[in-house]
Amino acid sequence: MSDNGDSPQKLKRTMKTRHLSMISLGGTLGTGLFVTSGATISQAGPLGALTAYGVMGIMVFFLMTSLGEMATNNPVSGSFSVYADQYVEPALGFAMGWNYWFNWAITVAVEAATVGVVMGFWLPNVPSWIWSALVLVLITSINLLSAKAYGETEFWMSMVKVIAVIAFLIIGALMIFGAFTYQPDVAHNLSAGGKHGFVGGINGILAVFMVAGFSFQGTELIGITAGESENPTKSIPKAIRQVFWRILIFYILAIFIIGAIIYYKDPNLLRSSESNIAMSPFTLVFKRAGFAAAASIMNAVILTAVISAANSGLYASSRMLWSMGETKLAPKIFSKVNSKTGIPVPAVLATVFIGLLTFLTAILGPNIYYYLVAASGLSGFIAWMGIAISHYRFRRALHRQNHSVHELKYHAKWFPIGPLLALFLSIVVVVGQDLSAFHGKISEWNWEGIITTYMAIPLFLLLYFGYKIKNKSKLRKLEEIDLGAVGEAKK
């Protein structure tokens, strides 16, 4: 699997460093920042939200350095599914791959449905399913052209999001320093009215952890793109190094500015949602700066973010399905690649088909749709846990086989603190999704809430133990683990 070059049956290495760098950034800039970030401030206070996003940002940085180390050493499109198979055991690779594919296939449908909601801001009388269908056709066409077409599209859509955030940071900073007519009471706002900036104590911060975690999902896409990067040994480390600073600048500064300008009890923050663009904290700040068209501008940015998420979802899930076809963890047909374009056409079409079925359930039976979405809800965090475990095992195997980290072209610092911290925080986020549902006696538990919140966990365990029992999968011995490029270099 380490040989993933330009042979007729392989993916094409056509993505440039600028594509990977922008994809790693664009993956984190979505509705989590543009819309729901306001609700986190109202829930935990400005400093509580900053703490939660800061800790989660550090965790994501460690995850990306772990993934970057493995992806630079062994750049494959299956990424963490392949690493879980090679460095832990085949059952984990199988469960990780199918879990991640399902997550993104469902996400394609969710984002397509969201496009219809966003377009309703301008054209409320046009049926939303028309816009959703058009987006599905658009992203399918892009993903069937070439990996470069996907990379180029994501580059420019990410650029729109980056420009919007930079404009927000500049205008927000000028407003804080009194450059506009509107004068916010910064000290009062940041202290949350004398509560030292924290609301709800540790519970408030933990609640925001969940939101922050979902906001950062998508950064792992850089591992998926490694198999189609022109020069993964240079482009992946460069993109990884930029992730931390971008998270720091874009998320931390944005949360700080929102908290400084808008009081945490402002009712508009509580009404922040994907269906209420006018209440986006970005829109509110632009309006207070005097921009009359703020809502339309932010709606356009959010539309770009949603289409970008759907596009990336189709790309990531199709590459994961292709990789599983290559490693015989999925039917062999999904390993087929168009010899001219390097596109895994069967994998792309199968993913679109599942996305389309999911989208149809939103029209025919909303309850089925909600359960499908719930089933994919925690899949991103499960993938993060798999990355942390795989990296820990990779390093242990490296040591057991008498290799040094200095043999690696890129190595993650602060091992084993990084993967262990990431694993611990991911577990905290997963377990803490809806603890209130377990209140009281078992008969009093909110079983509907528990099922819809935690459904992804039993589905993952079913995949894992089902494969393990059927194929008698065992943990790989450290001394027998294939270390890829490192092992080959020493032979």
N, C-alpha and C positions, 0 to 999 in steps of 0.2 A: 504493500500500500504506500510505501514511502516514495515509490516512483510514480509521480502523478503528472507526467509531462504532456507533450502534445501529440501522442500517438492517436490513431483514429478512434480507439475505444476509451480515450481519456478526456477529461475536461481540458479546456484550453487556458493556458496561463496568459491572460490578456489584461488583467487589472493592474493598474499602476499604483505607485505609492500614494499619490494624491487621492485616489479612489478609496483606498483602505483607510487613510487618515480621516477622510470626511465621513465614511461609513461608520467608523468607530465613534465619531462625535454625533452624527445624525441619529444613531440608534438610541441615544439618551434624550434627545430633544423632541418631546412630543407633548401630548395633552397633559401629562403628568407635571410638566413645568408650566406650560402656557395657561392651563385652566385650573387644575386641582391644587396647585401649590398654595392658592389663597386659603383653601379649606384647612390645610395643615397648620397655617399660622393661627387661624381662629381656634383650632383644637389644642395646640400645644404652646401658643404664644410665639413671638418672633424668635426669641433665643432658644426656646424648646425645639422649634422647627429647624433652626440652624444646627443645633446639636445633633438631631436625628439625621439630617441630610449629610452633615459632616462625617459622622461615624459610618453611615452607609456608603458614602463616597470613598472613604479609606478602605472599606471592605471590598468594594468593586475594583479599586486599584490593585489590591492584592490578588483578587481573582483574575484580573486581566494580565498581571505579570506571571501568574501561574500558567494561564492558558498560553501566553506569549512564549514562555520557555518551551512548552511542549510543541506548540505550533511551529516555532522556528526550527526545532530539531527534527520534526516530522510533519511537514505542511500537507495536510490532507483535508478534503472538503467535509469528510465525516466528523472531523474535529473531535470533540469530547466523547462522542459515542465510540469512536475508534480507540481513543486513549483509555476509556473505561474498559474496553475489551482487552487491549494489549497490556495495560498496567495493573488491572484489578482482576477481572474475570469476564468471560463471554456473556454471562447472564446479565451483568450490569450494563455492558455495552448494548445488548439487545433492548433492555428496558429503557435505557437512556435515549437511544435512537428513536424508538417508536413514541416515547413520551414527548420528545422534542418535536418530532414531525407532527404529531397530533395537535400539540399546543399551537404551532404556527399555522397549520391548516385551518384550525378554528379561528385563529386571529385574523387571517385573510378575510373570512366571512364577517367577523365582528367589525373590522375596519371598513369593509365595503358598506355595511349597514350604517356605520357612523357617517360616511360620506353623504348619504341621503339626508341625514339629520342636519349636517353642516350646510348643505346646499339649500335647505329649507329656510335659512336665514335670508337669502336673496330671493328665492323663488318658492314661496310656501305653497303655491297652488299646483306645483308639478309633483306627481307621485314620487316619493323618495326612492322606490325600487329602480326607477329608470336611471338615476345617477349611480346607484350601487352597481347595476348591470354594466353601465359604461366603464366604470372603474375596473371591474373584473376583466372586461375585454382589453382595456388599456394595459394593465399590469401583466396579463397573459402574453400580449404581443411583445412587450419589452423583454420578458423573461425567455421568450422563444427566439429572440434575435441573437444575442450573445451575452457573455458575462460582462464584456466591455460596455454593452448597451445598458445593462443594469447598473454597473459602476458609474457610468457617466450620468445617468438619470438621477441616481442617489446623490452624486456630487452636487448637482445643481439644486436639487430639492433641499439638501442639507445646507447649502449656501443661503437659501432663502431664510431658513430657520436661524442660522448664525447671524445674519444681518439684522433680523428682527430682535434677537436677544441683545446684540451690541447696541442697537438704537435705543432699546429699553434701558440698558445700563447707563448710557450717556445721558439720556433725558432724565432718568431717575436721579442720577448724581447731581445734575444741574438743579433739579427741583429741591433736593435736600439743601443745597447751598444757596437757595433763594433766587435762582435765575428766572423763575416763573411767578405769575401772579399768585397762584395757589401756594400757600406757605404751610407745610405740614408741621405738626408738633412732634419732631423727631424723638426727643427725649421721652415724652409721654408715651408715644407709640411703641418704642423699643423696650420700654420697661413694662409694657402691657398694663399701663395705668397704675404703676407702683407695685406690680407683682414681680419685679426684677426680670421681666421678660419671659418667665416660665408660667404656663397655665396647665393645671392638671397634674403637676409633678412628674414622677417617673412614668405613670400610666399614660399621660399625654404624649410623652416622648416615644414610648413603646408603640402607641397607636399610630404615630406619624412614621415610625420605622417601616410599617407595612406599606404605606403610600410611597415613601421614598424608594423602597425596594422595587416596587412595580415601575416607578419612574425610570430607574436605572436599567431595567431589563432591555436587552437589545445590544448592550456593549459586547456581549459574547459573540456577536456576528462576525467579529474580526477573525475568530477561529475558523468559522465556516468559509470565509473568503480566502483563507491561506492556500487552499488547493488550486486557486485560479489567479494567484498573484504572480506577476512577472518575476519578482525577486523577493521571495518571502523572508529570506535571512536578513534583508535590510529594511524592507517596508513594514514588517510586523513589529520589530522592536521600536521603530520610529513612531508608529501609530500608538503603541502601548504607552510609550513615554509621554505622549501628548494627552492621553486620557485623563490622568490625574489632574493636570493643570486646567484642562478644559472643564472638568467637573467642578473644580474649585472656583474658577472664574464664573462660569455660567450659572451653576446652581446656587452656590453659596452667596455670591454677590446679588443674584436676582432675589433670593429669599430675604436677604438683608434689606434691599431697597424696598421691596413690597412691605416688609414689616415696619420700616421707617416712615413710609408715606401713608399707609392705610392702617388704621387702628384695628386691633384684632377682633373687636366686637362689631365692626362694621357689618351690617346685615348682608351686604353684597358679597362678602367673602364666603359666607355660609351658603350662598346660593350658587357658588361656582360649580359648574358641571359641564359635561360635553354638549349638552343641549341648550346651554345658556351662555353663549359666547359673550354677550354684553356684560356679563358679570365676571369675566376673566380678569384677574388682577392686572394683567398687562393692559387690557382695554381700559380699566379704571384709571391706571396711572397716565396713559396717553390722553384720556379725556380730561383729566385734571391739569394736564399740561396745555390744554387748549386745542387738541386735535379732534375736530368734529367727525372726521371719517375713521376714528380709532377702531370702532366695532367692525367696520368693513375690512379694514387692513388686517386686524387680528383674525378675522374669520378666514381671510385668504391664507394667512400663515398656518392656521390650524388645519385648514383643508389640505395644504401641502404636507403637513406633518402626518395626517391620517393616511393620505395616499402613499406617502413614503413608508409608513408602517406596513401597509398592505403589500406593497412592492417587495419590501425586505422579507416579509413573512413568506411570500411565495418563493423567493430565492432561497432562503434558509431551509425551508422544509423540503423543497425539491432536491437540494444538494444532500441533505441528510438521508432522504429516501434512496437517492442514487448510491450513496456510500454503503448503505445497508444492503442494497442489491449486490454491490461489489464484494462484500464480505459474507454474503449468503445469509444475512440476518433478515432479508426480505426477498420476495420472488425475484428471480434472475432478470426478468424483463425490465426492472427498474434500473439495472446497470447499463442499459443501452444508451449510447450517446450518438448524436448526429455528427458524422465525421467532418462535416464542413464547419459547423458552428461551435461544436464542442458542448452543445446543450443536451442535458439528459431529458429529452422530450417526454418519454413515458412518465417519468417522475414529476415533471411539471404539470402534465395534463391530469394525472391522478390526484395531485394536490388541489388543482383548480376544481376538479369534480367534487371532492370532499367539501371544499369551501362553498361550492354552489349548493350542495345538498344542505349544508348547515344554514346557508342564507335563506333557502326555501322554507326551512322549518320556522324561521322568524316570521314568515308570512302566514304559513299554514297552521302552526301551533307554537305560540310563544313559549309555553312551558318547556317543550322539548329543547328549544333554542337556549333557554336560560340554563338548563342542565348541561348542555354541551359546553357552553361557555364556562360554567362552574367546573366542569371536569378538566378544563385546561388551565384553570386559574393559578394553581401553584406549580405548574410544570416548569416555569422559568427558574424558580428557586431550587427545584429538584435538580435541574441541569447544573446550577451553580454548585450544589453540594457534590455532584458527580465530578465537576472540574477540580474541586479542592481535594477530594479523595484520590483522584487519579494522579494529581501532581505530587501528593504526599508519597504515594506508592512509587512513582517514577523516581523521585529523589532517593528513596530507600533502596531501590534496585540499583541505581547509579552507584551508591556507596557500597552495596553488597558485591557488585561486580568490579570493584576497585577502580572506578572512574572518578574524576574530579569535576566539579562544576565549571572549572576553568576550561574544560574541553568543549563546553557548550558555547554556541555562537551568541547566545543571549541567556542570561540566567537571572531568575527572580531573587531579589534580596530579602533578607529577614526570614529565611526559611528556618524552622517550620512554623514560625509565628503567623505568617501570612495565610497559608491554607487552613490552618487550625482555627484562626480567628474567623475567617470567611465561612468555614463550616459551622462553627458555633452560632454566628449571627444569622445564618440562613435558617438553621433549625429554630432559633428564637422567633424569627419572622413567620415561619411556616406554622409552628405550634400556636403562636399568639394571634393568628388571624381572627378568631372569634371565640375567645375563652369565655365570654359572657354566656355563650350558648350552653355551657356545661354547668350553669348555676343551679344549685339545689339538688334534689334527689334525681336519680336516673330517669324516673318517670316524668320529671318536670323539665328535663333537658329539651332544648329547642332542636329536635331531630331534623327538621327541614333545613334549618340554618346550618347544622353540622354537616349534613349531606352535601348541600350546595357549596359550602366553603372548603371542605376537606376531601371532596370526591377524588381529586387527582392522586391522593396518597394510596388508597386501596387499589386504584387502577394500575399505578406504578408497581406496587407490590405483587399484583396479579401477574403482570408481565414478567417481573423478575423471577418469582418462584415458579411460575409456569414453565419458563425456559429452563431454569435450574433443575427442576425435577425431570422434565422430559429429556434433556440432553446431558444430565448428570454433570452440570457445570461446576468447576471447582476454582478456588482462588489460585491464581498463578503464583508459582514460587518465584521469589525475588531473583534468585540466581539464574532463572530460565527466561525472564522477561526480555523481549526484544527491545533494545534501546535505540533502534533505528540508526541515524547518522552517527551517533556517538560510538555505538558498538562497532559499526563498519569502519570507522576511522582508525580504531585501535587494532583491527585485524591485520 
